[in-house]
Each structure stands twice: as C-alpha cells, then as structure tokens.
Amino acid sequence: MTDIALTESLAQARERLHQALQKAGRPLNDATLLAVSKTKPAALIRQAWELGQREFGENYLQEALEKQVVLADLDDIVWHFIGPLQSNKTRSVAEHFDWMHSVDRLKIAKRLSEQRPPRLAPLNICLQVNISREASKSGVMPEDVMGLAREIAQLPHLCLRGLMAIPAPAKTLEAQREPLAALKQLLTSLQAALPQAPLDTLSMGMSDDLEAAVLEGATLVRLGTAIFGARGAA
C-alpha cells in the first residue's frame, strides 16, 4: 500500500465516520476510529500514526507484540487487543496493551487484573457480548452480562469501560440496528446498576454496519480493510 493510498483511505474512513455522526445528530468527536491493523506490517501502522491515527486494534498476540517492539518510540500510540485470548496468554495482554475488548469469562478477567503491572494504569476492559446468540461466536450471553460485569468491576487493576459485539450480518439498516440497539440497552442497564464504573464505551460497528452502529451510539468503530486494504496487501 502506498503512502498516497493510505492517506486517501484513512481520510475516507474518517469522513465516513463524520458523516454518520452528523446524520445521527452527534458531535464529530463522539466516536473514535479504531484502525484494525492485524496482519499489517509495522511500517504501515507507523504511516497511519504519522497521519494522526492513534488507536490500533490487533487480533493476533504474537504478531502484535513484535510490532510493538518496532514501534516502541511511538509513545502515544494506544493498543487495543480485540481477538480471542487463551488464559495462558493473558500476561502479555496485561503487560502490553491499553484495552482488551474480548473479555467474556471471569477467569480471564481475574488473570488480567492479577498480571497487570502496578506501574501501568488499569487495563480498560470491554465485555464481549454474543448479542445475536450465534453458536459460532464467542461472547457472554446478554442475560449473563450483569453478573459478570458486577464481578469484573471489583477487580483492582481493571477498568470496566463498556461492551463489545460483532452482530450477525444483516442486509438492511433496520435489521443491523436491532442487535446494536439491544447492546446499547444493556450498557444503559449497566450504567444504572454500576454508577461507580466509567461505563462509557460501545465497541461496535465495522465496514458493513458502521452507520447503524453510530446511530445506536457506538463510541469505538473498528475498521480494517477500509483503511489498510485487503488482508495480505502491504
């Protein structure tokens, strides 16, 4: 991917997000673009950083750690882990990331809290919700979110920020909005039940449903191919 192509694609992604926010009647700074940089080289991430992008999402732990070493001089970069995580790999996330989006078990949360270095700020946590109840997807079931959130909110080195979901694909805007609205309602319920937690985050919306997500209150929108090109393209 050339510098010009990345400049154009990142500008287009930002403009699409801004237009969606305007249509939703929300301030332009009300949602953040999370650049999903999995499979992309560190050099491309650096180029995006030079264009003002600060938040990057990674799915594959070893690949992400290698890129973090190369990009260690970018001290204001914000790393989000957005993929599934095995319990034997929690330490690396606890030590090297700012956000963890895919927590769906108390065991994982406890390990992250225990392994978070005291010198670092609490690890920002989103609970992954299986909002469409798909057997093939990870995530806590909606009816179990409240109980898990109450437990995680007590862990000392974590900061429970909100919810994440990847709904089942839908063809119309109305159908896309339905599960996203349900996720928003879950967050509203959590905010009422846990006023001490800074529950301000809805991590939802990708290339196919960005507009629907913004209409339903998304605060972190995850875009990968739209910014960096197809998987395998450098």
PyRosetta script that sets phi, psi and omega in degrees:
from pyrosetta import init, pose_from_sequence

init()
pose = pose_from_sequence("MTDIALTESLAQARERLHQALQKAGRPLNDATLLAVSKTKPAALIRQAWELGQREFGENYLQEALEKQVVLADLDDIVWHFIGPLQSNKTRSVAEHFDWMHSVDRLKIAKRLSEQRPPRLAPLNICLQVNISREASKSGVMPEDVMGLAREIAQLPHLCLRGLMAIPAPAKTLEAQREPLAALKQLLTSLQAALPQAPLDTLSMGMSDDLEAAVLEGATLVRLGTAIFGARGAA")
pose.set_psi(1, 129.0)
pose.set_omega(1, -178.4)
pose.set_phi(2, -80.5)
pose.set_psi(2, 162.4)
pose.set_omega(2, 176.9)
pose.set_phi(3, -57.8)
pose.set_psi(3, -40.3)
pose.set_omega(3, -178.5)
pose.set_phi(4, -65.9)
pose.set_psi(4, -42.7)
pose.set_omega(4, -179.4)
pose.set_phi(5, -63.3)
pose.set_psi(5, -42.7)
pose.set_omega(5, 179.4)
pose.set_phi(6, -66.4)
pose.set_psi(6, -41.4)
pose.set_omega(6, 177.7)
pose.set_phi(7, -57.2)
pose.set_psi(7, -44.9)
pose.set_omega(7, -178.4)
pose.set_phi(8, -69.5)
pose.set_psi(8, -44.3)
pose.set_omega(8, -176.5)
pose.set_phi(9, -68.4)
pose.set_psi(9, -37.2)
pose.set_omega(9, 178.7)
pose.set_phi(10, -69.0)
pose.set_psi(10, -40.1)
pose.set_omega(10, 177.0)
pose.set_phi(11, -63.2)
pose.set_psi(11, -40.1)
pose.set_omega(11, 179.0)
pose.set_phi(12, -66.5)
pose.set_psi(12, -38.8)
pose.set_omega(12, 178.5)
pose.set_phi(13, -64.6)
pose.set_psi(13, -42.8)
pose.set_omega(13, 178.7)
pose.set_phi(14, -64.7)
pose.set_psi(14, -40.1)
pose.set_omega(14, 179.7)
pose.set_phi(15, -66.8)
pose.set_psi(15, -39.3)
pose.set_omega(15, 177.7)
pose.set_phi(16, -62.3)
pose.set_psi(16, -42.3)
pose.set_omega(16, 177.9)
pose.set_phi(17, -64.3)
pose.set_psi(17, -43.4)
pose.set_omega(17, -179.8)
pose.set_phi(18, -62.9)
pose.set_psi(18, -41.5)
pose.set_omega(18, 178.7)
pose.set_phi(19, -64.4)
pose.set_psi(19, -39.7)
pose.set_omega(19, 178.4)
pose.set_phi(20, -64.1)
pose.set_psi(20, -41.0)
pose.set_omega(20, 178.8)
pose.set_phi(21, -64.6)
pose.set_psi(21, -41.8)
pose.set_omega(21, 178.5)
pose.set_phi(22, -61.6)
pose.set_psi(22, -44.8)
pose.set_omega(22, 179.9)
pose.set_phi(23, -64.5)
pose.set_psi(23, -28.9)
pose.set_omega(23, 179.3)
pose.set_phi(24, -85.5)
pose.set_psi(24, -3.3)
pose.set_omega(24, -178.9)
pose.set_phi(25, 71.1)
pose.set_psi(25, 29.8)
pose.set_omega(25, -178.3)
pose.set_phi(26, -111.3)
pose.set_psi(26, 153.1)
pose.set_omega(26, 176.4)
pose.set_phi(27, -60.6)
pose.set_psi(27, 150.5)
pose.set_omega(27, -176.2)
pose.set_phi(28, -67.9)
pose.set_psi(28, -18.4)
pose.set_omega(28, 178.4)
pose.set_phi(29, -99.1)
pose.set_psi(29, 17.1)
pose.set_omega(29, -173.8)
pose.set_phi(30, -85.4)
pose.set_psi(30, -10.5)
pose.set_omega(30, 177.8)
pose.set_phi(31, -141.5)
pose.set_psi(31, 146.8)
pose.set_omega(31, -176.3)
pose.set_phi(32, -111.6)
pose.set_psi(32, 139.0)
pose.set_omega(32, 176.9)
pose.set_phi(33, -83.9)
pose.set_psi(33, 119.8)
pose.set_omega(33, 177.0)
pose.set_phi(34, -102.7)
pose.set_psi(34, 112.5)
pose.set_omega(34, -178.3)
pose.set_phi(35, -81.9)
pose.set_psi(35, 113.5)
pose.set_omega(35, -178.6)
pose.set_phi(36, -83.1)
pose.set_psi(36, 107.7)
pose.set_omega(36, -169.0)
pose.set_phi(37, -106.0)
pose.set_psi(37, 15.4)
pose.set_omega(37, 178.2)
pose.set_phi(38, -57.7)
pose.set_psi(38, 141.3)
pose.set_omega(38, -179.8)
pose.set_phi(39, 69.4)
pose.set_psi(39, -1.8)
pose.set_omega(39, -179.0)
pose.set_phi(40, -97.0)
pose.set_psi(40, 144.3)
pose.set_omega(40, -176.2)
pose.set_phi(41, -71.3)
pose.set_psi(41, 158.7)
pose.set_omega(41, 179.9)
pose.set_phi(42, -59.0)
pose.set_psi(42, -34.3)
pose.set_omega(42, -179.1)
pose.set_phi(43, -61.4)
pose.set_psi(43, -36.4)
pose.set_omega(43, 179.6)
pose.set_phi(44, -72.0)
pose.set_psi(44, -36.8)
pose.set_omega(44, 175.8)
pose.set_phi(45, -63.8)
pose.set_psi(45, -41.7)
pose.set_omega(45, 177.8)
pose.set_phi(46, -60.1)
pose.set_psi(46, -41.5)
pose.set_omega(46, 178.2)
pose.set_phi(47, -61.8)
pose.set_psi(47, -42.5)
pose.set_omega(47, 178.3)
pose.set_phi(48, -64.3)
pose.set_psi(48, -39.5)
pose.set_omega(48, 177.5)
pose.set_phi(49, -61.0)
pose.set_psi(49, -42.3)
pose.set_omega(49, 179.0)
pose.set_phi(50, -64.0)
pose.set_psi(50, -22.7)
pose.set_omega(50, 177.0)
pose.set_phi(51, -90.6)
pose.set_psi(51, 7.4)
pose.set_omega(51, 174.4)
pose.set_phi(52, 101.2)
pose.set_psi(52, -2.4)
pose.set_omega(52, 178.1)
pose.set_phi(53, -76.8)
pose.set_psi(53, 134.0)
pose.set_omega(53, -177.4)
pose.set_phi(54, -120.3)
pose.set_psi(54, -25.9)
pose.set_omega(54, -174.6)
pose.set_phi(55, -103.0)
pose.set_psi(55, 124.4)
pose.set_omega(55, -177.0)
pose.set_phi(56, -129.6)
pose.set_psi(56, 137.9)
pose.set_omega(56, -179.3)
pose.set_phi(57, -111.4)
pose.set_psi(57, 132.7)
pose.set_omega(57, -178.9)
pose.set_phi(58, -124.5)
pose.set_psi(58, 142.4)
pose.set_omega(58, -180.0)
pose.set_phi(59, -104.4)
pose.set_psi(59, -27.5)
pose.set_omega(59, -172.2)
pose.set_phi(60, -112.0)
pose.set_psi(60, 116.6)
pose.set_omega(60, -166.8)
pose.set_phi(61, -63.6)
pose.set_psi(61, -52.6)
pose.set_omega(61, -175.8)
pose.set_phi(62, -62.2)
pose.set_psi(62, -42.3)
pose.set_omega(62, 177.4)
pose.set_phi(63, -59.9)
pose.set_psi(63, -43.1)
pose.set_omega(63, -179.5)
pose.set_phi(64, -64.3)
pose.set_psi(64, -42.9)
pose.set_omega(64, -179.1)
pose.set_phi(65, -62.8)
pose.set_psi(65, -38.5)
pose.set_omega(65, 178.6)
pose.set_phi(66, -64.9)
pose.set_psi(66, -40.7)
pose.set_omega(66, 178.7)
pose.set_phi(67, -67.9)
pose.set_psi(67, -36.1)
pose.set_omega(67, 179.2)
pose.set_phi(68, -62.7)
pose.set_psi(68, -34.9)
pose.set_omega(68, 177.3)
pose.set_phi(69, -63.6)
pose.set_psi(69, -45.1)
pose.set_omega(69, -178.8)
pose.set_phi(70, -65.6)
pose.set_psi(70, -32.2)
pose.set_omega(70, -174.0)
pose.set_phi(71, -104.0)
pose.set_psi(71, 20.7)
pose.set_omega(71, -174.9)
pose.set_phi(72, -61.8)
pose.set_psi(72, -21.5)
pose.set_omega(72, -179.4)
pose.set_phi(73, -76.4)
pose.set_psi(73, -12.3)
pose.set_omega(73, 179.6)
pose.set_phi(74, -87.8)
pose.set_psi(74, 83.0)
pose.set_omega(74, -167.7)
pose.set_phi(75, -74.0)
pose.set_psi(75, -11.5)
pose.set_omega(75, 178.9)
pose.set_phi(76, -106.7)
pose.set_psi(76, 11.8)
pose.set_omega(76, 176.4)
pose.set_phi(77, -72.3)
pose.set_psi(77, 145.1)
pose.set_omega(77, -178.1)
pose.set_phi(78, -117.3)
pose.set_psi(78, 119.8)
pose.set_omega(78, -175.8)
pose.set_phi(79, -101.5)
pose.set_psi(79, 127.2)
pose.set_omega(79, 177.5)
pose.set_phi(80, -114.1)
pose.set_psi(80, 128.4)
pose.set_omega(80, 171.1)
pose.set_phi(81, -95.6)
pose.set_psi(81, 121.2)
pose.set_omega(81, -172.1)
pose.set_phi(82, -121.1)
pose.set_psi(82, 5.2)
pose.set_omega(82, -178.8)
pose.set_phi(83, -101.2)
pose.set_psi(83, 177.1)
pose.set_omega(83, 176.0)
pose.set_phi(84, -66.5)
pose.set_psi(84, 150.3)
pose.set_omega(84, -175.2)
pose.set_phi(85, -135.0)
pose.set_psi(85, 126.4)
pose.set_omega(85, 174.5)
pose.set_phi(86, -80.4)
pose.set_psi(86, 150.7)
pose.set_omega(86, -174.9)
pose.set_phi(87, -64.6)
pose.set_psi(87, -25.5)
pose.set_omega(87, 179.7)
pose.set_phi(88, -80.7)
pose.set_psi(88, 1.8)
pose.set_omega(88, 179.8)
pose.set_phi(89, -119.3)
pose.set_psi(89, 11.3)
pose.set_omega(89, -176.4)
pose.set_phi(90, -66.3)
pose.set_psi(90, -31.6)
pose.set_omega(90, -175.7)
pose.set_phi(91, -59.2)
pose.set_psi(91, -42.8)
pose.set_omega(91, -178.3)
pose.set_phi(92, -63.3)
pose.set_psi(92, -38.5)
pose.set_omega(92, 177.0)
pose.set_phi(93, -68.5)
pose.set_psi(93, -43.6)
pose.set_omega(93, 179.9)
pose.set_phi(94, -59.9)
pose.set_psi(94, -33.3)
pose.set_omega(94, -174.8)
pose.set_phi(95, -90.7)
pose.set_psi(95, -21.5)
pose.set_omega(95, -167.5)
pose.set_phi(96, -126.9)
pose.set_psi(96, 1.0)
pose.set_omega(96, -178.5)
pose.set_phi(97, -121.8)
pose.set_psi(97, 158.6)
pose.set_omega(97, 177.2)
pose.set_phi(98, -96.5)
pose.set_psi(98, -29.4)
pose.set_omega(98, -177.6)
pose.set_phi(99, -134.3)
pose.set_psi(99, 148.1)
pose.set_omega(99, 172.0)
pose.set_phi(100, -131.6)
pose.set_psi(100, 116.3)
pose.set_omega(100, -171.7)
pose.set_phi(101, -95.7)
pose.set_psi(101, -15.1)
pose.set_omega(101, -165.5)
pose.set_phi(102, -114.8)
pose.set_psi(102, 35.1)
pose.set_omega(102, 177.5)
pose.set_phi(103, -77.0)
pose.set_psi(103, 125.1)
pose.set_omega(103, 177.1)
pose.set_phi(104, -137.2)
pose.set_psi(104, 8.6)
pose.set_omega(104, 179.3)
pose.set_phi(105, -140.6)
pose.set_psi(105, 142.9)
pose.set_omega(105, 179.0)
pose.set_phi(106, -64.5)
pose.set_psi(106, -35.4)
pose.set_omega(106, 179.6)
pose.set_phi(107, -56.8)
pose.set_psi(107, -45.5)
pose.set_omega(107, 179.4)
pose.set_phi(108, -63.5)
pose.set_psi(108, -45.2)
pose.set_omega(108, -178.5)
pose.set_phi(109, -61.5)
pose.set_psi(109, -43.2)
pose.set_omega(109, 179.8)
pose.set_phi(110, -62.3)
pose.set_psi(110, -42.1)
pose.set_omega(110, 179.0)
pose.set_phi(111, -65.1)
pose.set_psi(111, -41.4)
pose.set_omega(111, 178.1)
pose.set_phi(112, -61.3)
pose.set_psi(112, -41.5)
pose.set_omega(112, 179.8)
pose.set_phi(113, -66.6)
pose.set_psi(113, -44.5)
pose.set_omega(113, -179.0)
pose.set_phi(114, -65.5)
pose.set_psi(114, -31.7)
pose.set_omega(114, -173.5)
pose.set_phi(115, -97.5)
pose.set_psi(115, -3.7)
pose.set_omega(115, 178.1)
pose.set_phi(116, -70.6)
pose.set_psi(116, 122.9)
pose.set_omega(116, -179.4)
pose.set_phi(117, -62.5)
pose.set_psi(117, 136.4)
pose.set_omega(117, -179.1)
pose.set_phi(118, -59.6)
pose.set_psi(118, -25.4)
pose.set_omega(118, -178.4)
pose.set_phi(119, -72.5)
pose.set_psi(119, -15.7)
pose.set_omega(119, -179.2)
pose.set_phi(120, -97.7)
pose.set_psi(120, 152.9)
pose.set_omega(120, 173.6)
pose.set_phi(121, -62.8)
pose.set_psi(121, 156.9)
pose.set_omega(121, 176.6)
pose.set_phi(122, -52.5)
pose.set_psi(122, 144.5)
pose.set_omega(122, 179.8)
pose.set_phi(123, -74.1)
pose.set_psi(123, 125.0)
pose.set_omega(123, 178.2)
pose.set_phi(124, -72.0)
pose.set_psi(124, 131.2)
pose.set_omega(124, -172.9)
pose.set_phi(125, -122.6)
pose.set_psi(125, 134.5)
pose.set_omega(125, 165.6)
pose.set_phi(126, -117.3)
pose.set_psi(126, 137.3)
pose.set_omega(126, 174.2)
pose.set_phi(127, -83.4)
pose.set_psi(127, 129.5)
pose.set_omega(127, 176.1)
pose.set_phi(128, -84.6)
pose.set_psi(128, 123.7)
pose.set_omega(128, -177.2)
pose.set_phi(129, -109.1)
pose.set_psi(129, 130.9)
pose.set_omega(129, 174.5)
pose.set_phi(130, -82.9)
pose.set_psi(130, 74.3)
pose.set_omega(130, -168.2)
pose.set_phi(131, -68.0)
pose.set_psi(131, -26.3)
pose.set_omega(131, 178.9)
pose.set_phi(132, -98.8)
pose.set_psi(132, 4.1)
pose.set_omega(132, 176.5)
pose.set_phi(133, 55.5)
pose.set_psi(133, 46.8)
pose.set_omega(133, 179.7)
pose.set_phi(134, -89.7)
pose.set_psi(134, 129.8)
pose.set_omega(134, -179.0)
pose.set_phi(135, -63.5)
pose.set_psi(135, -25.3)
pose.set_omega(135, -175.8)
pose.set_phi(136, -86.1)
pose.set_psi(136, -4.3)
pose.set_omega(136, -174.4)
pose.set_phi(137, -113.7)
pose.set_psi(137, 150.4)
pose.set_omega(137, 174.8)
pose.set_phi(138, -78.1)
pose.set_psi(138, 171.2)
pose.set_omega(138, 175.3)
pose.set_phi(139, 125.8)
pose.set_psi(139, 150.1)
pose.set_omega(139, 176.7)
pose.set_phi(140, -76.8)
pose.set_psi(140, 143.8)
pose.set_omega(140, 178.3)
pose.set_phi(141, -70.6)
pose.set_psi(141, 148.2)
pose.set_omega(141, -175.5)
pose.set_phi(142, -52.3)
pose.set_psi(142, -39.5)
pose.set_omega(142, -177.5)
pose.set_phi(143, -70.8)
pose.set_psi(143, -13.3)
pose.set_omega(143, -179.4)
pose.set_phi(144, -101.6)
pose.set_psi(144, -1.3)
pose.set_omega(144, -176.0)
pose.set_phi(145, -63.9)
pose.set_psi(145, -44.9)
pose.set_omega(145, -174.9)
pose.set_phi(146, -60.6)
pose.set_psi(146, -47.1)
pose.set_omega(146, -179.1)
pose.set_phi(147, -62.6)
pose.set_psi(147, -43.6)
pose.set_omega(147, 179.1)
pose.set_phi(148, -66.2)
pose.set_psi(148, -41.1)
pose.set_omega(148, 179.6)
pose.set_phi(149, -62.0)
pose.set_psi(149, -41.1)
pose.set_omega(149, 179.2)
pose.set_phi(150, -60.8)
pose.set_psi(150, -40.0)
pose.set_omega(150, 179.7)
pose.set_phi(151, -68.1)
pose.set_psi(151, -46.5)
pose.set_omega(151, -175.8)
pose.set_phi(152, -68.4)
pose.set_psi(152, -33.4)
pose.set_omega(152, 179.9)
pose.set_phi(153, -62.5)
pose.set_psi(153, -18.3)
pose.set_omega(153, -179.8)
pose.set_phi(154, -88.9)
pose.set_psi(154, -10.7)
pose.set_omega(154, -175.8)
pose.set_phi(155, -75.5)
pose.set_psi(155, 133.2)
pose.set_omega(155, -166.4)
pose.set_phi(156, -72.2)
pose.set_psi(156, -26.7)
pose.set_omega(156, -173.4)
pose.set_phi(157, -111.9)
pose.set_psi(157, 19.5)
pose.set_omega(157, 175.9)
pose.set_phi(158, -121.2)
pose.set_psi(158, 152.0)
pose.set_omega(158, 175.2)
pose.set_phi(159, -124.7)
pose.set_psi(159, 106.7)
pose.set_omega(159, -178.0)
pose.set_phi(160, -73.5)
pose.set_psi(160, 112.3)
pose.set_omega(160, -173.8)
pose.set_phi(161, -103.5)
pose.set_psi(161, -26.4)
pose.set_omega(161, -178.8)
pose.set_phi(162, 165.8)
pose.set_psi(162, -150.0)
pose.set_omega(162, -172.5)
pose.set_phi(163, -126.1)
pose.set_psi(163, 150.9)
pose.set_omega(163, 175.2)
pose.set_phi(164, -130.4)
pose.set_psi(164, 146.0)
pose.set_omega(164, 175.5)
pose.set_phi(165, -153.5)
pose.set_psi(165, 154.8)
pose.set_omega(165, 172.0)
pose.set_phi(166, -126.0)
pose.set_psi(166, 89.0)
pose.set_omega(166, -175.9)
pose.set_phi(167, -64.9)
pose.set_psi(167, 162.1)
pose.set_omega(167, 174.2)
pose.set_phi(168, -62.1)
pose.set_psi(168, 144.8)
pose.set_omega(168, 179.6)
pose.set_phi(169, -59.0)
pose.set_psi(169, 145.1)
pose.set_omega(169, 177.0)
pose.set_phi(170, -142.2)
pose.set_psi(170, 150.5)
pose.set_omega(170, -171.0)
pose.set_phi(171, -89.5)
pose.set_psi(171, -26.7)
pose.set_omega(171, -176.7)
pose.set_phi(172, -111.1)
pose.set_psi(172, 157.5)
pose.set_omega(172, 178.7)
pose.set_phi(173, -59.3)
pose.set_psi(173, -41.9)
pose.set_omega(173, -178.7)
pose.set_phi(174, -63.3)
pose.set_psi(174, -42.2)
pose.set_omega(174, 179.7)
pose.set_phi(175, -69.1)
pose.set_psi(175, -34.8)
pose.set_omega(175, 176.5)
pose.set_phi(176, -65.9)
pose.set_psi(176, -37.8)
pose.set_omega(176, -175.3)
pose.set_phi(177, -70.3)
pose.set_psi(177, -27.3)
pose.set_omega(177, -172.7)
pose.set_phi(178, -58.6)
pose.set_psi(178, -54.6)
pose.set_omega(178, 179.4)
pose.set_phi(179, -68.9)
pose.set_psi(179, -30.3)
pose.set_omega(179, 178.5)
pose.set_phi(180, -68.2)
pose.set_psi(180, -36.5)
pose.set_omega(180, 175.4)
pose.set_phi(181, -65.2)
pose.set_psi(181, -36.7)
pose.set_omega(181, 177.8)
pose.set_phi(182, -65.7)
pose.set_psi(182, -38.0)
pose.set_omega(182, 177.5)
pose.set_phi(183, -66.1)
pose.set_psi(183, -40.7)
pose.set_omega(183, 178.1)
pose.set_phi(184, -62.0)
pose.set_psi(184, -40.0)
pose.set_omega(184, 179.3)
pose.set_phi(185, -65.8)
pose.set_psi(185, -36.8)
pose.set_omega(185, 175.5)
pose.set_phi(186, -60.9)
pose.set_psi(186, -42.8)
pose.set_omega(186, 179.2)
pose.set_phi(187, -64.0)
pose.set_psi(187, -40.9)
pose.set_omega(187, 178.2)
pose.set_phi(188, -59.8)
pose.set_psi(188, -40.0)
pose.set_omega(188, 178.1)
pose.set_phi(189, -65.9)
pose.set_psi(189, -40.1)
pose.set_omega(189, 178.0)
pose.set_phi(190, -64.5)
pose.set_psi(190, -41.1)
pose.set_omega(190, -179.7)
pose.set_phi(191, -60.7)
pose.set_psi(191, -38.2)
pose.set_omega(191, 179.0)
pose.set_phi(192, -71.5)
pose.set_psi(192, -36.5)
pose.set_omega(192, -176.1)
pose.set_phi(193, -82.4)
pose.set_psi(193, -27.0)
pose.set_omega(193, -175.9)
pose.set_phi(194, -127.5)
pose.set_psi(194, 66.8)
pose.set_omega(194, -176.1)
pose.set_phi(195, -63.5)
pose.set_psi(195, -18.2)
pose.set_omega(195, -178.9)
pose.set_phi(196, -79.2)
pose.set_psi(196, -15.7)
pose.set_omega(196, -178.5)
pose.set_phi(197, -92.3)
pose.set_psi(197, 139.5)
pose.set_omega(197, 179.6)
pose.set_phi(198, -79.8)
pose.set_psi(198, 66.0)
pose.set_omega(198, -174.5)
pose.set_phi(199, -80.6)
pose.set_psi(199, 90.4)
pose.set_omega(199, -173.1)
pose.set_phi(200, -127.7)
pose.set_psi(200, 11.5)
pose.set_omega(200, -169.1)
pose.set_phi(201, -125.7)
pose.set_psi(201, 130.4)
pose.set_omega(201, 168.2)
pose.set_phi(202, -121.3)
pose.set_psi(202, 104.4)
pose.set_omega(202, 178.4)
pose.set_phi(203, -90.8)
pose.set_psi(203, 96.9)
pose.set_omega(203, -177.9)
pose.set_phi(204, -159.5)
pose.set_psi(204, 153.9)
pose.set_omega(204, -178.4)
pose.set_phi(205, 102.5)
pose.set_psi(205, 123.2)
pose.set_omega(205, 175.0)
pose.set_phi(206, -131.1)
pose.set_psi(206, -162.4)
pose.set_omega(206, -173.3)
pose.set_phi(207, -57.0)
pose.set_psi(207, -40.3)
pose.set_omega(207, -173.5)
pose.set_phi(208, -82.2)
pose.set_psi(208, -19.7)
pose.set_omega(208, -174.9)
pose.set_phi(209, -133.9)
pose.set_psi(209, 24.9)
pose.set_omega(209, -178.2)
pose.set_phi(210, -56.4)
pose.set_psi(210, -48.2)
pose.set_omega(210, -175.7)
pose.set_phi(211, -62.6)
pose.set_psi(211, -41.8)
pose.set_omega(211, 178.2)
pose.set_phi(212, -63.5)
pose.set_psi(212, -41.3)
pose.set_omega(212, -179.0)
pose.set_phi(213, -63.9)
pose.set_psi(213, -42.2)
pose.set_omega(213, -179.7)
pose.set_phi(214, -66.4)
pose.set_psi(214, -38.1)
pose.set_omega(214, 176.4)
pose.set_phi(215, -61.4)
pose.set_psi(215, -29.3)
pose.set_omega(215, -178.5)
pose.set_phi(216, -98.4)
pose.set_psi(216, 11.5)
pose.set_omega(216, 170.4)
pose.set_phi(217, 99.8)
pose.set_psi(217, 15.4)
pose.set_omega(217, 178.7)
pose.set_phi(218, -54.5)
pose.set_psi(218, 138.7)
pose.set_omega(218, 176.0)
pose.set_phi(219, -114.2)
pose.set_psi(219, -18.9)
pose.set_omega(219, 172.6)
pose.set_phi(220, -129.1)
pose.set_psi(220, 119.4)
pose.set_omega(220, -179.1)
pose.set_phi(221, -112.4)
pose.set_psi(221, 127.3)
pose.set_omega(221, -172.1)
pose.set_phi(222, -100.1)
pose.set_psi(222, 113.5)
pose.set_omega(222, 177.6)
pose.set_phi(223, -124.9)
pose.set_psi(223, 131.4)
pose.set_omega(223, 179.0)
pose.set_phi(224, -118.1)
pose.set_psi(224, -73.7)
pose.set_omega(224, -177.5)
pose.set_phi(225, -57.6)
pose.set_psi(225, -36.9)
pose.set_omega(225, -179.0)
pose.set_phi(226, -62.2)
pose.set_psi(226, -24.2)
pose.set_omega(226, -179.9)
pose.set_phi(227, -98.7)
pose.set_psi(227, -49.7)
pose.set_omega(227, -170.5)
pose.set_phi(228, -101.3)
pose.set_psi(228, -5.4)
pose.set_omega(228, -176.7)
pose.set_phi(229, 90.2)
pose.set_psi(229, 178.2)
pose.set_omega(229, -175.9)
pose.set_phi(230, -64.3)
pose.set_psi(230, 155.8)
pose.set_omega(230, 178.7)
pose.set_phi(231, -57.7)
pose.set_psi(231, 134.4)
pose.set_omega(231, -179.3)
pose.set_phi(232, 93.9)
pose.set_psi(232, -17.2)
pose.set_omega(232, 178.1)
pose.set_phi(233, -82.4)
pose.set_psi(233, 130.7)
pose.set_omega(233, -178.1)
pose.set_phi(234, -104.4)
pose.dump_pdb("model.pdb")
